[in-house]
Amino acid sequence: MTKISHSNAPEFTSIDDLYFDHVMIYIETMSLSPNNALILSIGMIEFDPTPIGELAIGKRELVLPNLEQQLLLGREVSAGTQKFWKAQKREANEHWSSGEQGHLSLASVCRVVQMFCASATRVWANGTQFDLSNLVELNRQLGNDGQDALWHYQAPRDMRTFVKETPATRLVPIGDALDIPGVPHEPVYDCISQAWQVWSHWNTP
């Protein structure tokens, strides 16, 4: 168990051996298509927003989908998003741009996502009509090589709407993304950032 704190953010506890039923998912892509973007990387974390004093984080997973397979499926690459990535610092894209080593077949990607979310009653993303919908469509495109479902049909949660529509309940300010140790645009980092936002608005009885 590792406890981490930062100057303008709450402490969070990283725990690998407890049960978590919240999962946060974040994807990096080569397009802004809501369901057919070429997916560069997938971040997933388990977390628990209920403790008042700290955010608890469980397992973390970084998944790199095979790019060539996605191109053969017709997954979209846009000039605007390519330009965006060229403008980012090297650290932001080195996790997916260092060649195909470590990239999983698309069937394996969907299996990893399904297994990570198997016990989750809530699967969060920064808007369900991008991160989650792109993964659902990728799974559908695989046909018999895909999974029956990536998560329970009642599990999807929209982090952006939740944060906008519910008042902050925790007194410790989370600051912005710059307050979180890590590299922006690395999807596990972005998952942690978004889990903190859920934590800051969670109403624990």
Secondary structure, DSSP 8 states (H G I E B T S, - for coil): -EEEEETTEEEEEE-SSS---EEEEEEEESS--TTTB-EEEEEEEEEE---SS-EEEEEEEEE-B-HHHHHHHT-B--HHHHHHHHHS-HHHHTTTSS-STT-B-HHHHHHHHHHHHTT-SEEEESSTTTHHHHHHHHHHHTGGGS-S-SS-TT-EEEHHHHHHHS----SS----GGGSSS-TT-HHHHHHHHHHHHHHH----
